[in-house]
């Protein structure tokens, strides 16, 4: 698989994960870290002419991963508040 193809697949997976989280679905991120590592390691295989676009798309993937991390953190905080409200009441 080419680095470009793998980058496309991982970018699509991150987009789908964010959508699933927004819908309240469980998301399995197993393998994501190793896929990103493979893309980064294979970046040197990208031809000189394709490098600017590849770098731009790699930056976009990094931004998408940051958004996914923020989504996960936000869901974790929401779940923690729910557990506290369930345990101690909502103060009303």
CORRA-V703462 format. One record per backbone hydrogen bond with DSSP energy under -0.5 kcal/mol. NH is the residue of the N-H (numbers start at 1). CO is the residue of the C=O. E is the energy in kcal/mol with one decimal. If there is no record, write none. Layout:
BEGIN
[[NH;CO;E] [NH;CO;E]]
END
This chain:
BEGIN
[[6;2;-2.5] [7;3;-2.5] [8;4;-2.3] [9;5;-2.4] [10;6;-2.6] [11;7;-2.5] [12;8;-2.3] [13;9;-2.3] [14;10;-2.4] [15;11;-2.2] [16;12;-2.6] [17;13;-2.3] [18;14;-2.3] [19;15;-2.0] [20;16;-2.6] [21;17;-2.6] [22;18;-2.1] [23;19;-1.4] [24;21;-1.5] [25;20;-2.8] [29;27;-0.7] [32;29;-2.1] [35;31;-2.1] [36;32;-2.4] [37;33;-2.1] [38;34;-2.2] [39;35;-2.1] [40;36;-2.4] [41;37;-2.4] [42;38;-2.1] [43;39;-0.6] [43;40;-0.8] [44;41;-0.5] [45;42;-2.3] [46;43;-1.4] [50;47;-0.8] [51;47;-1.2] [54;50;-2.6] [55;51;-3.1] [56;52;-2.1] [57;53;-2.5] [58;54;-2.5] [59;55;-2.2] [60;56;-2.0] [61;57;-2.0] [62;58;-2.1] [63;59;-2.2] [64;60;-2.3] [65;61;-2.6] [66;62;-2.0] [67;63;-2.1] [68;64;-2.4] [69;65;-2.5] [70;66;-2.2] [71;67;-2.5] [72;68;-2.4] [73;69;-2.5] [74;70;-2.6] [75;71;-2.3] [76;72;-2.3] [77;73;-2.4] [78;74;-2.3] [79;75;-2.5] [80;76;-2.1] [81;77;-2.3] [82;78;-2.2] [83;79;-2.3] [84;80;-2.2] [85;81;-2.6] [86;82;-2.7] [87;83;-2.2] [88;84;-3.0] [89;85;-2.0]]
END
